[in-house]
Amino acid sequence: MRCLPLALLPCFVVLPSSEFALADTGYKCVDAQGQIAFQDRPCRADQNASSFHYESTPPQVVTASPDASPDATPAPLTTQPILAPAAESPRAAIPDLFICSRGDGGEPYYSDSGATVPYIVPLGVLGYPARSLGEVYGGRDGIGVSAPEYAHPPILPPGAASAIAGASVWVRDDCRPLPARETCRVRNRQLDEVRSKLHRAFKDQRAILEPRERALAQQVAGC
């Protein structure tokens, strides 16, 4: 390795290269037994000799860093690990939703659990005593009473119908689960309604509506 006098100039390392070639002289040597040898030095006196020219590759000049040491160990190559693609997070399950029919004939409503508590209502709220004997006994599974006189409601003394209608009974609402698609439709509609109210709600109302909005947003995340 040959370096220039200036300390800041790079050194030059001589390495073989095939970019261009130089001419050189070779020799063909034949001994008394007829053995032929090719070499780059002259033949012996007892051999028949002939010369030829061939091309040799010149050295390649490679610059090295000024502060590089001949005994320096090259730095190991660093490799970056190949990261596997992030697994897609599982979709949240859609919470159950039930639609319930009121036992007292009121408007249906939605329930998160479908659990209902029995309550007392007057018979008059349920339509009693408006059913006739024919309706009571002549249904699909009835005993088949079909006399014409049984097709009319019974005649009660004055005030008796009011007394029967005022009697109270226990009723329970009937709830059934909604399919997932219908559940998503209802939840999204409820979320839109809550957000619409939040736009014009006062501070005390927002304290009630904001938790409801967060809960509905979590419930529709799986839709």
Disulfide bonds with the S-S distance in Angstrom:
Cys29-Cys43 1.75
Cys100-Cys175 1.90
Cys184-Cys223 2.12
